[in-house]
Amino acid sequence: MFEQYLDISTEVKEALANNQPVVALESTIISHGMPYPKNVETALTVEQIIRDQGAIPATIAILNGRLKVGLSHEEIEMLGKAGDVVKASRRDIPFIIAKKLNGATTVASTMILAQLAGIKVFATGGIGGVHRGAETSFDISADLIELSQTDVAVVCAGAKSILDIGLTLEYLETHGVPVVGYQTDELPAFYTSKSGFGVDYRVDTAKEMAVALKSKWDLRLQGGVVVANPIPTEYEMDADMINRVIVQAVKEQNELGVKGKESTPFLLAKVKELTGGESLDSNIQLVYNNARLGAQIAVELSKLN
């Protein structure tokens, strides 16, 4: 039934049919995460990193109402330049299809489209989560709900440090989503490798991670896995400085009344402004690092099938 809405590129389709490793990539980072042309350069570099590790990249978006898994360079360029791309989460997909709009996929919607295509590993920057002050605003990312019900492993640099990381972990625990540290016992906090919060399990190799993923889904234990991969130490930011900046950004967000799906783009842009662009450089490097690990896990997972 869903096939009528879905276009999978020839390369990705052939890779999946031949049990080759494939890594899903989101498109919000292209349309809403950074300015042109840095967004397009980053997206294409991420795809090349995945190829260098022996896997096939599948950048995901919605173009003219069609669900696209595996974008061409021209399509990535178009997304990077276009100013009218909808930030698309689960609730938005049917209406973007009906109105034949362009949509950039978030973590949640990328997971959905990846699962429809049969892709098990997804590399991104950081997951959404429970926002600071959620005890009054109830601002909780749809990413967390998707992780509880969609069978895709999300390789990320932990939860974005603009969030309430403690509450985010509590929410994931309640919904049975494992949070796994890759070569770390502590959950990374996006711009920094330390958050002060532990992970559920630590794995030290891509093979060990792949074995755990296969066993989880073989046992029909529904839902995803957070694979938390710390930003390389040479690119991480000073924790005290970034926390001061985030407090300032959240204060301005509250004063301006920015809510809902606009919260994360506003906060990331404000953090970039307040750090003089340093946060964007760190963001790019952690995405590259996650793409590398995502590809390694996908390669090992393909060997087990």
N, C-alpha and C positions, 0 to 999 in steps of 0.2 A: 504493500500500500504506500509506504513512505517513499519508495523508489521514484515515484512520479515527480517528487519535489527536489530530488537529490542529483547533483552532477559530480561524479568522481573523475578526476583527471585520469587519462589513460595510464600514465606512469604509476600513479597510486593504485589504481584498480589492478594492474598487472602485478604489482608488488604484493598486494594483499592476496591475490589468487595463488601466488607462488610461495606464500609464507615467508616473504622477505620482511625485514624490520621496517616499520613506518612510524614516524613521530608526528603527532598533530601539533600545530602551532596556532595561536589565536591571532586575531587581526585588530583588536582594540588598541594594541600597542602601536599599530601603524596609523590608525585614524585618530586616536584620542590620547596616545601616550607620549608622543614627541613630535617636534616640528619637521616639516619637509625641508631638505631631502634626507635628514638624519634618519627619519623613520623608515624610508625605503632602503637606505644603505644598511641599516641594522637588520631589517627583515631578510634581505638577500644574504647577508653575512651569516645569519642564524641558519638559513637553509644550507649554505655551503659547509658550515661546521658539522651539520648532521650528515651530509654526504661524505665528508672526510672520515667520519666514524663508521661508515658502512651501512647507513640507513637512508631511507627516503623521506624527505620532508613533505608534509601535507599542511600548508597554510590554509586556514578555513575562514570563510566569510559568506555573506549573502549578497549576491549581485543581481540587480534587477528582479528581485523576488525569487531567485534560484539559490538553493543551498549548495555551496561550492566547497568541495574537499580537494585541495591541491590547486593552488592558484598559479597562473603564468606570471612571468616577470612583468608583463604589460598590465595585468590585473592588479598586482601589488603596487605598481607605479600609480595606477588610477586611484586606488584606495588612499595612497599617501597624499595625493594632490586634492582629492575631492573634499568639499567642505560641508556636504549635506549627508554624511553617513551616520545612520542611527546606531547608537550604542545598544547592541542587541543582547538581552538576556533571555531566559526561558519564556517569559510572558510576551515578549515582543515578536517572536518568530512568526506566528501565524499572520500577524498584521503586516509585517514587512513583506511576506509572501503575497498577501492579498493586494497590497498597494504597489507591488513590484518596486520596492525601494532597495537601497543598498544598506547593508548592515554589517557592522564590525562586531565580531563575536567576543564576548567576555569569557572568563573561565567557565562559567556555567554552560553557556550555549556552545562553546567549543567542545566541551565534554559530550553534550547531547549529539552534536553532529559527528564527532569522532566515533561514538558508540554506534550510530546508524551505519557508518561506513565500515565498522569492524576494526577500528584502531584502538589499541589498548594503552598507549603511552602518549602523554601530552607534556610538552615542556613550555613553561611560561616564566614570568618574572616572580610574582608573588600572588598568593591567593587573597581574595577578599575575606572579610570576617565580621566580627562584632565591632561596631564603631564605638569609640570613646563616648560615654554618655548614653549608651544604648538602654540603660535602665529606665530612662525617661523617653528617649526618642524611638526605641524599638528598631533602630537602624541596624539590621543584620543582613549581610550579603547573601544573595541567592546562591553564591558559590558553595556555601556550606551545606545547604539543602541538597544541591546537586551531588556533592561528594558523598552524601548518605545514600544515594539511590542509583548512581550511574557508575558502571564498571570500567573506570578509566583511572590509571595512575597519573597523578599530577606532580611533575618534578618542578620544584619552585625553591626560592630562597626564603621559605617560611611565609609567615603572614606579614603583610605590609606594616611597617612600624608606625604608621598613622593610626592603626587600629588598637583596640584593647586586646592584647595578645592572650592574657589570662582567660578572659571570657570566651575568646575564640576557641581556645583549647577545651574549655569546659563544654562548649556547644558540640564540638566534634566528638568528644568522648561520649556524650549523651546519645549521639546518633551512630555510635559504633565505627567511626572512621579512624583507622590507625594513622598516627603521625609518626613517621619514621625518619630518624636522622641519618644522613649519609656521611659516615665517618665522623659523626659528632653525637654527643650525648645531650646537647642543648639545642633547642629550637633557634635557628637563626632568625633575625628580625630585619630581613630585607637588606637594608643598607649596612648592617653590622652582622657579625657572625654569632653574637651573643644576645640573648634576650632575658636571661635569668630564669627561663622556664625549661624544664626537661622534656624529652620526647618519650613516646611509648616504647619504642625499640630503636636500637642502633644497628645498621648494617654497614659492612665495610667493603663490599664488592657489588658490582652490578649483577653478577650471577646470583648471589644470595638474595638480592632484591627480586630478581625475576622468579626464582623458585617460590618465594613467599607470595608473589602476585598470582602465579599459576595455581598454587594450592588454594588460595582464597577463592578464586573464581571457579575452580573445579568443585569446590565444596558448596557452591552457590551462596556464598556469603556476600550478599548484594552490597554494592557501593564501591567507592573509589578508595584511594590511598594517597595521603600526602607524603611525598618523598622530599624531605627538607634538606636542601643542598646549600651549605653556607657560601656566601660571597667569598671569592679568594681574598686572603688577608691583605694583599697589596692594593686592593681596590676598596676595602671597607672604609667607612667614614668614622670619625670620632663619635662615640656613643653619646657623650654628654652634649656635644654640639648639636647632633641631629635631634636629640630629644627636646632640646630648647626650641629648636626650629619648629618641630612638630606641634609643641604646645602653642606657639605663636600662630601657626597655620590653623589649628583647630579653633583658637579664639576668634580669628578673623572669619572663619567659616560660620561660626555661631552668630557673630554680629551681623553678617550678611544674609543669614537665613538660608544658606545653601544646604539642600537636602537630597535624599534619594540617590538616583544614579549619577547625579552631578557631583556628589560628595568626593569620591575618590579622584576624579580628574582635577577638581579644584585643589584638593590638598596636595597632590603630587606636583601640580604646577606652582603652587605657593612655596612648597619646599624647594623646588628647583630655583625659584626666584631668590629665596632667602639664603640659599647656599651658593649663589653666583654660578649656577650650572653644574656644580660638583656632583650633586645628587643624580643628575642625568647620566653623567659618565659612569657612576657606580651602577646605576640601573642597567645600562647597556652591557657592562661586563658581567653582571650576575646572570643576565639572560643568555649570554654566550656560554657561560659555565653550565647553566641548566640544560641547554641544548646538547652540549657534549655528553652529559650524564644521561639525558633522556635517550639519546641514540645508543649509548652503550647498554642501557637496560633493554631497549627494544631488540637489539641484536641478540642478547642472551635469552630473552623471552622467545624469540623466533626459533632458537635452537631446541627449546623444550617442547614445541608443538609438533 
